[in-house]
Protein backbone atom coordinates (compact mmCIF):
# COMPACT_ATOMS: atom_id res chain seq x y z
CA UNK A 1 0.00 0.00 0.00
CA UNK A 2 1.38 3.47 -0.84
CA UNK A 3 2.71 5.41 2.13
CA UNK A 4 0.11 8.00 3.25
CA UNK A 5 1.44 11.54 3.19
CA UNK A 6 -0.87 13.69 5.34
CA UNK A 7 -1.33 13.40 9.10
CA UNK A 8 -4.95 12.31 8.77
CA UNK A 9 -4.08 9.69 6.15
CA UNK A 10 -1.24 8.36 8.32
CA UNK A 11 -3.58 8.11 11.31
CA UNK A 12 -6.19 6.24 9.23
CA UNK A 13 -3.53 3.88 7.87
CA UNK A 14 -2.24 3.22 11.41
CA UNK A 15 -5.76 2.45 12.64
CA UNK A 16 -6.35 0.11 9.71
CA UNK A 17 -3.05 -1.67 10.37
CA UNK A 18 -3.83 -2.00 14.11
CA UNK A 19 -7.26 -3.51 13.34
CA UNK A 20 -5.82 -5.97 10.78
CA UNK A 21 -2.94 -7.00 13.05
CA UNK A 22 -5.29 -7.46 16.00
CA UNK A 23 -7.72 -9.52 13.94
CA UNK A 24 -5.01 -11.78 12.60
CA UNK A 25 -3.56 -12.34 16.08
CA UNK A 26 -6.99 -13.22 17.48
CA UNK A 27 -7.80 -15.50 14.54
CA UNK A 28 -4.50 -17.33 14.93
CA UNK A 29 -4.88 -17.68 18.71
CA UNK A 30 -8.54 -18.71 18.84
CA UNK A 31 -9.49 -19.80 15.32
CA UNK A 32 -11.21 -17.76 12.63
CA UNK A 33 -14.71 -19.04 13.34
CA UNK A 34 -14.43 -18.45 17.12
CA UNK A 35 -13.64 -14.72 16.84
CA UNK A 36 -16.34 -12.18 16.08
CA UNK A 37 -16.18 -8.66 14.71
CA UNK A 38 -17.03 -7.23 18.14
CA UNK A 39 -14.09 -9.17 19.63
CA UNK A 40 -11.71 -7.64 17.10
CA UNK A 41 -13.08 -4.12 17.58
CA UNK A 42 -12.84 -4.36 21.37
CA UNK A 43 -9.29 -5.74 21.31
CA UNK A 44 -8.19 -3.08 18.77
CA UNK A 45 -9.92 -0.39 20.89
CA UNK A 46 -12.12 0.89 18.06
CA UNK A 47 -15.87 1.05 17.51
CA UNK A 48 -17.46 -1.60 15.31
CA UNK A 49 -18.45 1.19 12.91
CA UNK A 50 -14.79 2.25 12.70
CA UNK A 51 -13.79 -1.32 11.91
CA UNK A 52 -16.38 -1.46 9.13
CA UNK A 53 -15.20 1.88 7.74
CA UNK A 54 -11.85 0.17 7.08
CA UNK A 55 -12.98 -3.39 6.26
CA UNK A 56 -16.18 -4.39 4.50
CA UNK A 57 -16.40 -7.82 6.13
CA UNK A 58 -14.81 -10.19 8.60
CA UNK A 59 -13.12 -12.03 5.70
CA UNK A 60 -11.54 -8.78 4.49
CA UNK A 61 -9.65 -8.58 7.79
CA UNK A 62 -7.65 -11.65 6.74
CA UNK A 63 -6.93 -10.32 3.25
CA UNK A 64 -6.11 -6.77 4.30
CA UNK A 65 -3.59 -6.24 1.47
CA UNK A 66 -5.81 -7.49 -1.34
CA UNK A 67 -6.34 -4.09 -2.97
CA UNK A 68 -2.60 -3.49 -3.02
CA UNK A 69 -1.97 -6.89 -4.64
CA UNK A 70 -4.63 -6.24 -7.28
CA UNK A 71 -3.13 -2.81 -8.01
CA UNK A 72 0.38 -4.28 -8.24
CA UNK A 73 -0.70 -6.81 -10.86
CA UNK A 74 -2.32 -4.19 -13.07
CA UNK A 75 0.61 -1.78 -12.63
CA UNK A 76 2.96 -4.54 -13.77
CA UNK A 77 1.20 -4.17 -17.12
CA UNK A 78 0.47 -0.45 -17.28
CA UNK A 79 3.65 0.93 -15.69
CA UNK A 80 6.28 -1.44 -17.04
CA UNK A 81 9.40 0.00 -18.62
CA UNK A 82 9.17 0.89 -22.31
CA UNK A 83 10.03 -2.15 -24.38
CA UNK A 84 9.69 -4.59 -21.46
CA UNK A 85 7.70 -7.63 -22.58
CA UNK A 86 4.31 -8.04 -20.94
CA UNK A 87 4.96 -11.53 -19.58
CA UNK A 88 8.39 -10.63 -18.22
CA UNK A 89 6.81 -7.83 -16.17
CA UNK A 90 4.05 -10.12 -14.93
CA UNK A 91 6.52 -12.87 -14.05
CA UNK A 92 8.61 -10.42 -12.03
CA UNK A 93 5.56 -9.15 -10.14
CA UNK A 94 4.21 -12.63 -9.41
CA UNK A 95 7.64 -13.61 -8.05
CA UNK A 96 7.46 -10.58 -5.72
CA UNK A 97 3.91 -11.38 -4.61
CA UNK A 98 4.76 -15.03 -3.97
CA UNK A 99 7.85 -14.02 -1.94
CA UNK A 100 5.60 -11.81 0.16
CA UNK A 101 2.97 -14.54 0.62
CA UNK A 102 5.47 -17.25 1.57
CA UNK A 103 7.54 -15.24 4.05
CA UNK A 104 8.26 -16.29 7.61
CA UNK A 105 5.16 -17.31 9.48
CA UNK A 106 2.85 -17.40 6.45
CA UNK A 107 2.05 -21.14 6.55
CA UNK A 108 -0.37 -20.98 9.52
CA UNK A 109 -2.29 -18.18 7.80
CA UNK A 110 -2.74 -20.19 4.61
CA UNK A 111 -3.75 -23.24 6.66
CA UNK A 112 -6.41 -21.15 8.38
CA UNK A 113 -7.70 -19.92 5.01
CA UNK A 114 -7.75 -23.43 3.56
CA UNK A 115 -9.70 -24.73 6.56
CA UNK A 116 -12.40 -22.03 6.46
CA UNK A 117 -15.20 -22.29 3.86
CA UNK A 118 -15.96 -18.57 4.31
CA UNK A 119 -12.34 -17.58 3.69
CA UNK A 120 -11.99 -19.91 0.68
CA UNK A 121 -15.15 -18.40 -0.85
CA UNK A 122 -13.83 -14.89 -0.24
CA UNK A 123 -10.47 -15.85 -1.73
CA UNK A 124 -12.14 -17.16 -4.90
CA UNK A 125 -14.10 -13.92 -5.30
CA UNK A 126 -10.89 -11.98 -4.78
CA UNK A 127 -9.08 -14.02 -7.45
CA UNK A 128 -11.95 -13.34 -9.87
CA UNK A 129 -11.64 -9.62 -9.25
CA UNK A 130 -7.85 -9.74 -9.74
CA UNK A 131 -8.30 -11.61 -13.02
CA UNK A 132 -10.88 -9.12 -14.29
CA UNK A 133 -8.68 -6.14 -13.43
CA UNK A 134 -5.62 -7.74 -14.99
CA UNK A 135 -7.55 -8.74 -18.14
CA UNK A 136 -8.80 -5.17 -18.52
CA UNK A 137 -5.23 -3.85 -18.25
CA UNK A 138 -3.97 -6.38 -20.83
CA UNK A 139 -6.86 -5.67 -23.22
CA UNK A 140 -6.14 -1.92 -22.98
CA UNK A 141 -2.55 -2.40 -24.18
CA UNK A 142 -1.90 -0.65 -27.52
CA UNK A 143 -2.22 -3.10 -30.41
CA UNK A 144 -3.41 -5.95 -28.21
CA UNK A 145 -6.75 -6.29 -29.98
CA UNK A 146 -4.89 -6.92 -33.25
CA UNK A 147 -2.49 -9.54 -31.86
CA UNK A 148 -4.60 -11.52 -29.37
CA UNK A 149 -8.26 -12.33 -28.96
CA UNK A 150 -10.22 -11.10 -25.96
CA UNK A 151 -10.52 -14.72 -24.85
CA UNK A 152 -6.73 -15.13 -24.92
CA UNK A 153 -6.26 -11.96 -22.84
CA UNK A 154 -8.81 -13.08 -20.27
CA UNK A 155 -7.25 -16.56 -20.10
CA UNK A 156 -3.80 -15.02 -19.61
CA UNK A 157 -5.11 -13.02 -16.66
CA UNK A 158 -6.63 -16.14 -15.07
CA UNK A 159 -3.45 -18.15 -15.53
CA UNK A 160 -1.27 -15.39 -14.05
CA UNK A 161 -3.52 -14.97 -11.01
CA UNK A 162 -3.68 -18.74 -10.49
CA UNK A 163 0.10 -19.01 -10.83
CA UNK A 164 0.49 -16.96 -7.66
CA UNK A 165 -1.81 -19.27 -5.69
CA UNK A 166 -0.39 -22.49 -7.13
CA UNK A 167 3.23 -21.49 -6.49
CA UNK A 168 2.50 -20.40 -2.94
CA UNK A 169 1.67 -23.96 -1.91
CA UNK A 170 4.78 -25.65 -3.31
CA UNK A 171 8.07 -26.63 -1.68
CA UNK A 172 9.97 -24.32 -4.06
CA UNK A 173 7.71 -21.35 -4.91
CA UNK A 174 10.36 -19.59 -7.03
CA UNK A 175 10.87 -22.62 -9.27
CA UNK A 176 7.10 -23.12 -9.44
CA UNK A 177 6.54 -19.54 -10.66
CA UNK A 178 9.14 -20.04 -13.39
CA UNK A 179 7.67 -23.40 -14.42
CA UNK A 180 4.16 -21.97 -14.56
CA UNK A 181 5.27 -18.89 -16.48
CA UNK A 182 7.14 -21.03 -19.01
CA UNK A 183 3.82 -22.77 -19.72
CA UNK A 184 1.91 -19.46 -19.77
CA UNK A 185 4.41 -17.97 -22.22
CA UNK A 186 4.16 -20.99 -24.53
CA UNK A 187 0.36 -20.74 -24.53
CA UNK A 188 0.48 -16.96 -25.04
CA UNK A 189 2.77 -17.36 -28.05
CA UNK A 190 0.51 -19.99 -29.58
CA UNK A 191 -2.48 -17.66 -29.13
CA UNK A 192 -0.90 -14.96 -31.30
CA UNK A 193 -3.19 -14.08 -34.19
CA UNK A 194 -1.53 -14.02 -37.60
CA UNK A 195 -1.33 -10.58 -39.21
CA UNK A 196 -4.25 -9.81 -41.54
C-alpha positions as CSV (number, residue, x, y, z in Angstrom):
1,X,0.0,0.0,0.0
2,X,1.4,3.5,-0.8
3,X,2.7,5.4,2.1
4,X,0.1,8.0,3.3
5,X,1.4,11.5,3.2
6,X,-0.9,13.7,5.3
7,X,-1.3,13.4,9.1
8,X,-4.9,12.3,8.8
9,X,-4.1,9.7,6.2
10,X,-1.2,8.4,8.3
11,X,-3.6,8.1,11.3
12,X,-6.2,6.2,9.2
13,X,-3.5,3.9,7.9
14,X,-2.2,3.2,11.4
15,X,-5.8,2.4,12.6
16,X,-6.3,0.1,9.7
17,X,-3.1,-1.7,10.4
18,X,-3.8,-2.0,14.1
19,X,-7.3,-3.5,13.3
20,X,-5.8,-6.0,10.8
21,X,-2.9,-7.0,13.0
22,X,-5.3,-7.5,16.0
23,X,-7.7,-9.5,13.9
24,X,-5.0,-11.8,12.6
25,X,-3.6,-12.3,16.1
26,X,-7.0,-13.2,17.5
27,X,-7.8,-15.5,14.5
28,X,-4.5,-17.3,14.9
29,X,-4.9,-17.7,18.7
30,X,-8.5,-18.7,18.8
31,X,-9.5,-19.8,15.3
32,X,-11.2,-17.8,12.6
33,X,-14.7,-19.0,13.3
34,X,-14.4,-18.5,17.1
35,X,-13.6,-14.7,16.8
36,X,-16.3,-12.2,16.1
37,X,-16.2,-8.7,14.7
38,X,-17.0,-7.2,18.1
39,X,-14.1,-9.2,19.6
40,X,-11.7,-7.6,17.1
41,X,-13.1,-4.1,17.6
42,X,-12.8,-4.4,21.4
43,X,-9.3,-5.7,21.3
44,X,-8.2,-3.1,18.8
45,X,-9.9,-0.4,20.9
46,X,-12.1,0.9,18.1
47,X,-15.9,1.1,17.5
48,X,-17.5,-1.6,15.3
49,X,-18.4,1.2,12.9
50,X,-14.8,2.2,12.7
51,X,-13.8,-1.3,11.9
52,X,-16.4,-1.5,9.1
53,X,-15.2,1.9,7.7
54,X,-11.9,0.2,7.1
55,X,-13.0,-3.4,6.3
56,X,-16.2,-4.4,4.5
57,X,-16.4,-7.8,6.1
58,X,-14.8,-10.2,8.6
59,X,-13.1,-12.0,5.7
60,X,-11.5,-8.8,4.5
61,X,-9.7,-8.6,7.8
62,X,-7.7,-11.7,6.7
63,X,-6.9,-10.3,3.3
64,X,-6.1,-6.8,4.3
65,X,-3.6,-6.2,1.5
66,X,-5.8,-7.5,-1.3
67,X,-6.3,-4.1,-3.0
68,X,-2.6,-3.5,-3.0
69,X,-2.0,-6.9,-4.6
70,X,-4.6,-6.2,-7.3
71,X,-3.1,-2.8,-8.0
72,X,0.4,-4.3,-8.2
73,X,-0.7,-6.8,-10.9
74,X,-2.3,-4.2,-13.1
75,X,0.6,-1.8,-12.6
76,X,3.0,-4.5,-13.8
77,X,1.2,-4.2,-17.1
78,X,0.5,-0.4,-17.3
79,X,3.7,0.9,-15.7
80,X,6.3,-1.4,-17.0
81,X,9.4,0.0,-18.6
82,X,9.2,0.9,-22.3
83,X,10.0,-2.2,-24.4
84,X,9.7,-4.6,-21.5
85,X,7.7,-7.6,-22.6
86,X,4.3,-8.0,-20.9
87,X,5.0,-11.5,-19.6
88,X,8.4,-10.6,-18.2
89,X,6.8,-7.8,-16.2
90,X,4.0,-10.1,-14.9
91,X,6.5,-12.9,-14.0
92,X,8.6,-10.4,-12.0
93,X,5.6,-9.2,-10.1
94,X,4.2,-12.6,-9.4
95,X,7.6,-13.6,-8.1
96,X,7.5,-10.6,-5.7
97,X,3.9,-11.4,-4.6
98,X,4.8,-15.0,-4.0
99,X,7.8,-14.0,-1.9
100,X,5.6,-11.8,0.2
101,X,3.0,-14.5,0.6
102,X,5.5,-17.2,1.6
103,X,7.5,-15.2,4.0
104,X,8.3,-16.3,7.6
105,X,5.2,-17.3,9.5
106,X,2.8,-17.4,6.5
107,X,2.1,-21.1,6.6
108,X,-0.4,-21.0,9.5
109,X,-2.3,-18.2,7.8
110,X,-2.7,-20.2,4.6
111,X,-3.8,-23.2,6.7
112,X,-6.4,-21.1,8.4
113,X,-7.7,-19.9,5.0
114,X,-7.7,-23.4,3.6
115,X,-9.7,-24.7,6.6
116,X,-12.4,-22.0,6.5
117,X,-15.2,-22.3,3.9
118,X,-16.0,-18.6,4.3
119,X,-12.3,-17.6,3.7
120,X,-12.0,-19.9,0.7
121,X,-15.1,-18.4,-0.9
122,X,-13.8,-14.9,-0.2
123,X,-10.5,-15.9,-1.7
124,X,-12.1,-17.2,-4.9
125,X,-14.1,-13.9,-5.3
126,X,-10.9,-12.0,-4.8
127,X,-9.1,-14.0,-7.5
128,X,-11.9,-13.3,-9.9
129,X,-11.6,-9.6,-9.3
130,X,-7.9,-9.7,-9.7
131,X,-8.3,-11.6,-13.0
132,X,-10.9,-9.1,-14.3
133,X,-8.7,-6.1,-13.4
134,X,-5.6,-7.7,-15.0
135,X,-7.5,-8.7,-18.1
136,X,-8.8,-5.2,-18.5
137,X,-5.2,-3.8,-18.3
138,X,-4.0,-6.4,-20.8
139,X,-6.9,-5.7,-23.2
140,X,-6.1,-1.9,-23.0
141,X,-2.6,-2.4,-24.2
142,X,-1.9,-0.7,-27.5
143,X,-2.2,-3.1,-30.4
144,X,-3.4,-5.9,-28.2
145,X,-6.8,-6.3,-30.0
146,X,-4.9,-6.9,-33.3
147,X,-2.5,-9.5,-31.9
148,X,-4.6,-11.5,-29.4
149,X,-8.3,-12.3,-29.0
150,X,-10.2,-11.1,-26.0
151,X,-10.5,-14.7,-24.8
152,X,-6.7,-15.1,-24.9
153,X,-6.3,-12.0,-22.8
154,X,-8.8,-13.1,-20.3
155,X,-7.2,-16.6,-20.1
156,X,-3.8,-15.0,-19.6
157,X,-5.1,-13.0,-16.7
158,X,-6.6,-16.1,-15.1
159,X,-3.4,-18.2,-15.5
160,X,-1.3,-15.4,-14.0
161,X,-3.5,-15.0,-11.0
162,X,-3.7,-18.7,-10.5
163,X,0.1,-19.0,-10.8
164,X,0.5,-17.0,-7.7
165,X,-1.8,-19.3,-5.7
166,X,-0.4,-22.5,-7.1
167,X,3.2,-21.5,-6.5
168,X,2.5,-20.4,-2.9
169,X,1.7,-24.0,-1.9
170,X,4.8,-25.6,-3.3
171,X,8.1,-26.6,-1.7
172,X,10.0,-24.3,-4.1
173,X,7.7,-21.4,-4.9
174,X,10.4,-19.6,-7.0
175,X,10.9,-22.6,-9.3
176,X,7.1,-23.1,-9.4
177,X,6.5,-19.5,-10.7
178,X,9.1,-20.0,-13.4
179,X,7.7,-23.4,-14.4
180,X,4.2,-22.0,-14.6
181,X,5.3,-18.9,-16.5
182,X,7.1,-21.0,-19.0
183,X,3.8,-22.8,-19.7
184,X,1.9,-19.5,-19.8
185,X,4.4,-18.0,-22.2
186,X,4.2,-21.0,-24.5
187,X,0.4,-20.7,-24.5
188,X,0.5,-17.0,-25.0
189,X,2.8,-17.4,-28.1
190,X,0.5,-20.0,-29.6
191,X,-2.5,-17.7,-29.1
192,X,-0.9,-15.0,-31.3
193,X,-3.2,-14.1,-34.2
194,X,-1.5,-14.0,-37.6
195,X,-1.3,-10.6,-39.2
196,X,-4.2,-9.8,-41.5
